[in-house]
Amino acid sequence: MRRKVSVFIIIAICFLLQTTLFQALSFASISPNLLIIVVSSFGFMRGKKEGMYIGFACGLLLDIFGSGILGFYALLYMYIGYINGYFRKMFYPEDLKLPMLLIAGSDLGCNLLIYFFLFLFRNRYHFQYYLWNVMLPELVYTMLITIFLYVIILKVNQRLETLEKRSASKFV
């Protein structure tokens, strides 16, 4: 129960920061994607199943409060969380390279799919413009924020795992 409440609070705070504060701090109308950081982080820290659930919750928040198509972001983020869950066996808390690569790949993949489904299908073929003016600046901004946010998520996850092990040992 403690994990669910903690994850909900992290998702809520990141969603509020992404839609309010970082929109005000955007550079050239580009803001970081904090929810991708959350989904990817929990995906490779906790596995496919939890990554999928957290991705669905984050995507559903985006769908309800900002998207015109209900379920698009929920499905997209759910797959991102699930795919990141495959890397759980390669995850080491002290290594920062893998999380940075996975979050960068997730952000780039998310933006490519958004372009493909939301722009290309509506005959907007300016991929090079979208790549240079939206995808790459968002990727850089997200990577800068990842350095700080990932450490916070990692510490919360480690603390929750410690508490879960301690409470599980009481019942043995």
Backbone torsions as a table, in degrees:
resi	resn	phi	psi	omega
1	MET	NA	-39.6	-179.7
2	ARG	-61.9	-39.1	179.0
3	ARG	-64.3	-44.5	-178.8
4	LYS	-62.4	-42.0	178.7
5	VAL	-66.0	-42.8	179.8
6	SER	-63.8	-43.8	179.4
7	VAL	-65.2	-41.0	177.5
8	PHE	-60.2	-42.7	179.4
9	ILE	-65.0	-41.7	178.3
10	ILE	-62.8	-45.0	179.6
11	ILE	-62.6	-44.8	-178.6
12	ALA	-63.5	-44.4	180.0
13	ILE	-64.7	-45.0	-179.6
14	CYS	-65.8	-38.6	177.3
15	PHE	-63.9	-45.0	179.2
16	LEU	-64.7	-42.2	177.5
17	LEU	-63.5	-41.8	-178.4
18	GLN	-66.0	-38.2	-175.4
19	THR	-90.8	-11.9	-179.0
20	THR	-119.0	-74.1	-173.4
21	LEU	-62.9	-48.8	-177.1
22	PHE	-73.9	-19.3	171.6
23	GLN	-69.9	-36.3	177.4
24	ALA	-73.2	-29.0	180.0
25	LEU	-95.8	17.6	-175.8
26	SER	-71.2	146.3	175.5
27	PHE	-104.5	119.6	-179.5
28	ALA	53.6	43.2	-179.1
29	SER	57.2	30.0	174.8
30	ILE	-114.2	128.7	177.6
31	SER	-128.5	156.9	-178.2
32	PRO	-72.7	155.4	179.8
33	ASN	-100.7	89.4	-176.9
34	LEU	-68.8	-32.1	-178.3
35	LEU	-69.6	-30.7	173.6
36	ILE	-63.4	-39.4	178.6
37	ILE	-62.6	-44.5	-179.3
38	VAL	-64.6	-48.4	-177.7
39	VAL	-63.1	-47.8	-179.8
40	SER	-63.6	-44.1	-178.4
41	SER	-61.4	-50.0	-179.4
42	PHE	-70.6	-27.4	177.1
43	GLY	-62.0	-50.9	-177.8
44	PHE	-85.0	-14.0	174.6
45	MET	-83.3	-37.6	-171.7
46	ARG	-112.1	-14.6	177.2
47	GLY	112.5	177.8	-173.8
48	LYS	-63.4	-45.4	-173.9
49	LYS	-65.0	-49.7	-179.3
50	GLU	-69.4	-35.9	175.7
51	GLY	-61.4	-38.6	178.9
52	MET	-66.7	-44.6	-180.0
53	TYR	-64.9	-44.6	-179.7
54	ILE	-67.6	-39.0	176.5
55	GLY	-62.0	-41.9	178.3
56	PHE	-63.7	-42.9	180.0
57	ALA	-63.7	-44.8	179.7
58	CYS	-65.3	-43.5	179.4
59	GLY	-65.4	-37.8	178.4
60	LEU	-65.6	-37.6	174.2
61	LEU	-59.3	-46.0	179.1
62	LEU	-64.5	-39.3	178.9
63	ASP	-64.1	-45.4	-176.2
64	ILE	-68.0	-41.5	-173.0
65	PHE	-99.7	2.8	-178.2
66	GLY	-157.2	-23.2	-173.8
67	SER	-94.5	153.6	176.2
68	GLY	-86.4	-20.1	-177.1
69	ILE	-108.8	111.1	-178.3
70	LEU	-74.1	122.4	176.9
71	GLY	105.9	-15.3	-178.3
72	PHE	-64.6	-54.3	-179.6
73	TYR	-69.9	-32.2	177.8
74	ALA	-61.4	-45.1	179.0
75	LEU	-68.1	-42.5	-179.3
76	LEU	-63.0	-48.8	-178.6
77	TYR	-70.0	-31.3	176.9
78	MET	-62.8	-44.4	177.6
79	TYR	-66.2	-37.1	178.2
80	ILE	-62.8	-45.0	177.6
81	GLY	-63.1	-40.0	-179.8
82	TYR	-66.5	-45.5	-179.7
83	ILE	-64.3	-40.2	177.5
84	ASN	-66.3	-25.8	177.9
85	GLY	-64.5	-23.7	177.0
86	TYR	-63.6	-22.1	-175.9
87	PHE	-93.2	11.7	-178.1
88	ARG	-61.4	-37.9	-178.7
89	LYS	-69.1	-21.8	179.8
90	MET	-93.9	-0.5	-174.6
91	PHE	-81.8	127.3	171.7
92	TYR	-127.4	128.2	-174.4
93	PRO	-59.0	-31.5	-177.0
94	GLU	-81.9	-12.4	-178.9
95	ASP	-91.1	125.5	-178.7
96	LEU	-101.0	-13.3	-176.4
97	LYS	-68.1	-47.2	-178.9
98	LEU	-61.9	-48.7	177.5
99	PRO	-59.6	-39.6	179.2
100	MET	-63.9	-43.8	178.7
101	LEU	-65.0	-42.5	-179.4
102	LEU	-67.7	-40.2	178.8
103	ILE	-68.7	-39.8	176.5
104	ALA	-63.2	-45.0	177.7
105	GLY	-63.5	-38.6	178.6
106	SER	-65.5	-42.9	179.9
107	ASP	-66.3	-44.2	179.0
108	LEU	-65.7	-43.3	177.8
109	GLY	-63.5	-40.1	177.8
110	CYS	-62.0	-45.7	179.9
111	ASN	-67.2	-35.8	176.0
112	LEU	-64.0	-42.5	178.5
113	LEU	-68.6	-36.7	176.0
114	ILE	-62.8	-44.6	177.8
115	TYR	-61.1	-46.3	-176.3
116	PHE	-62.1	-47.8	-174.6
117	PHE	-84.8	-32.8	-175.0
118	LEU	-99.3	-21.3	-178.6
119	PHE	-112.7	-49.4	-175.5
120	LEU	-63.5	-38.3	179.2
121	PHE	-69.8	-15.0	177.3
122	ARG	-104.6	25.1	176.1
123	ASN	59.5	37.9	172.6
124	ARG	-108.1	101.1	-170.0
125	TYR	-99.6	21.2	-176.2
126	HIS	-88.3	61.5	-177.0
127	PHE	-63.6	-43.3	-178.1
128	GLN	-61.8	-40.7	176.9
129	TYR	-63.1	-46.9	-179.6
130	TYR	-63.5	-39.3	179.1
131	LEU	-63.0	-50.8	-173.9
132	TRP	-78.9	-27.7	-174.6
133	ASN	-105.9	-12.6	179.3
134	VAL	-125.1	-57.8	-172.7
135	MET	-62.8	-55.8	-175.7
136	LEU	-68.2	-42.1	175.4
137	PRO	-63.0	-38.3	176.8
138	GLU	-65.6	-38.3	178.3
139	LEU	-61.2	-45.4	-179.8
140	VAL	-65.3	-44.8	-179.7
141	TYR	-64.4	-41.0	178.3
142	THR	-65.2	-38.8	179.3
143	MET	-66.0	-36.6	177.5
144	LEU	-65.2	-41.5	179.2
145	ILE	-72.1	-31.4	-179.2
146	THR	-58.7	-37.6	-178.3
147	ILE	-55.9	-39.0	-177.8
148	PHE	-88.9	-45.4	-175.5
149	LEU	-69.0	-36.9	-179.8
150	TYR	-62.2	-40.0	-179.7
151	VAL	-63.6	-39.3	178.7
152	ILE	-65.6	-46.5	179.5
153	ILE	-63.0	-40.2	178.7
154	LEU	-62.2	-44.9	-180.0
155	LYS	-64.5	-41.1	177.7
156	VAL	-63.4	-44.2	179.4
157	ASN	-63.2	-43.1	178.8
158	GLN	-64.4	-39.7	178.6
159	ARG	-64.8	-42.8	178.7
160	LEU	-64.8	-39.9	177.8
161	GLU	-65.0	-38.8	177.4
162	THR	-63.0	-44.9	179.2
163	LEU	-65.7	-37.5	178.2
164	GLU	-66.3	-41.3	177.7
165	LYS	-65.8	-39.3	180.0
166	ARG	-65.5	-42.9	179.6
167	SER	-72.7	-30.1	177.4
168	ALA	-70.9	-33.0	179.6
169	SER	-72.1	-20.1	177.3
170	LYS	-70.2	-27.6	-176.7
171	PHE	-93.3	-2.6	-178.2
172	VAL	-89.1	NA	NA
